[in-house]
């Protein structure tokens, strides 16, 4: 497989993952994704931002989130996210430290 085709397939898979998380399963809470998988929608928007920045495209966190969520993040959060229990928040703190916090 040539590099262009591979890149196109990877992009299509990313778009389908985004559709699944944003449209098909918007009910799944970010905190549950992070606690179970070690990443969430915010991670995906951050990875998008990091890829843009690596290519010399200036993009901040809120801009990347708005691109990923298709609206301001606070609007999406208000529409789709619920309050987390103390137990879920404690698990999130561990998952965030293990998966997101810079280890260097």
C-alpha positions as CSV (number, residue, x, y, z in Angstrom):
1,X,0.0,0.0,0.0
2,X,1.4,3.4,-0.9
3,X,1.7,6.2,1.7
4,X,-1.1,8.4,0.3
5,X,-3.6,5.5,0.4
6,X,-2.5,4.6,4.0
7,X,-2.9,8.2,5.1
8,X,-6.4,8.4,3.5
9,X,-7.5,5.2,5.2
10,X,-6.2,6.4,8.5
11,X,-8.0,9.7,8.1
12,X,-11.2,7.8,7.2
13,X,-10.9,5.7,10.3
14,X,-10.4,8.8,12.4
15,X,-13.4,10.5,10.9
16,X,-15.5,7.3,11.6
17,X,-14.2,7.2,15.2
18,X,-15.2,10.9,15.7
19,X,-18.6,10.2,14.2
20,X,-19.1,7.2,16.5
21,X,-18.1,9.2,19.6
22,X,-19.9,12.4,18.7
23,X,-23.0,11.2,17.0
24,X,-23.6,7.5,17.6
25,X,-22.5,7.5,21.3
26,X,-22.6,11.0,22.6
27,X,-24.1,9.4,25.7
28,X,-20.8,7.9,26.6
29,X,-19.1,10.2,29.2
30,X,-15.6,11.5,28.6
31,X,-14.7,10.5,32.1
32,X,-15.8,6.9,31.4
33,X,-13.7,6.8,28.2
34,X,-10.7,8.1,30.1
35,X,-11.2,5.7,33.0
36,X,-11.6,2.6,30.8
37,X,-9.4,3.4,27.7
38,X,-7.0,6.1,28.9
39,X,-8.2,8.6,26.4
40,X,-11.3,10.7,25.6
41,X,-12.7,13.1,23.1
42,X,-10.5,15.9,24.6
43,X,-7.4,13.8,24.0
44,X,-8.5,13.4,20.4
45,X,-8.8,17.1,20.0
46,X,-5.5,17.6,21.8
47,X,-3.8,15.2,19.4
48,X,-5.4,17.1,16.5
49,X,-3.9,20.3,17.9
50,X,-0.5,18.7,18.4
51,X,-0.5,17.5,14.8
52,X,-1.4,21.0,13.6
53,X,1.3,22.6,15.7
54,X,3.9,20.1,14.5
55,X,3.2,21.2,11.0
56,X,3.6,24.9,11.8
57,X,-0.2,25.6,12.1
58,X,-0.9,27.7,15.1
59,X,-3.9,26.2,16.9
60,X,-4.9,26.5,20.6
61,X,-6.7,24.1,22.8
62,X,-10.1,25.8,22.5
63,X,-9.9,26.1,18.7
64,X,-9.0,22.4,18.4
65,X,-11.8,21.4,20.7
66,X,-14.3,23.5,18.7
67,X,-13.1,21.8,15.5
68,X,-13.4,18.3,17.0
69,X,-16.7,18.9,18.8
70,X,-18.2,20.9,16.0
71,X,-19.2,23.6,18.5
72,X,-17.7,25.3,21.5
73,X,-16.7,22.7,24.1
74,X,-18.7,24.2,26.9
75,X,-21.9,23.9,24.7
76,X,-21.2,20.3,24.0
77,X,-20.4,19.6,27.6
78,X,-23.7,21.2,28.7
79,X,-25.7,19.2,26.2
80,X,-24.0,15.8,26.8
81,X,-22.0,15.5,29.9
82,X,-23.3,14.7,33.4
83,X,-21.7,15.2,36.8
84,X,-19.2,12.6,37.8
85,X,-19.4,10.7,41.1
86,X,-16.5,11.1,43.5
87,X,-15.4,7.5,42.7
88,X,-15.3,8.3,39.0
89,X,-13.4,11.5,39.6
90,X,-10.8,9.7,41.7
91,X,-10.4,7.0,39.0
92,X,-10.1,9.8,36.4
93,X,-7.3,11.5,38.4
94,X,-5.3,8.3,38.3
95,X,-6.1,7.7,34.6
96,X,-5.2,11.3,33.7
97,X,-1.9,11.0,35.5
98,X,-1.0,7.7,33.9
99,X,-2.1,8.6,30.3
100,X,-2.0,12.4,29.8
101,X,0.4,14.0,32.2
102,X,3.8,14.5,30.6
103,X,6.2,11.9,31.9
104,X,9.4,13.5,30.7
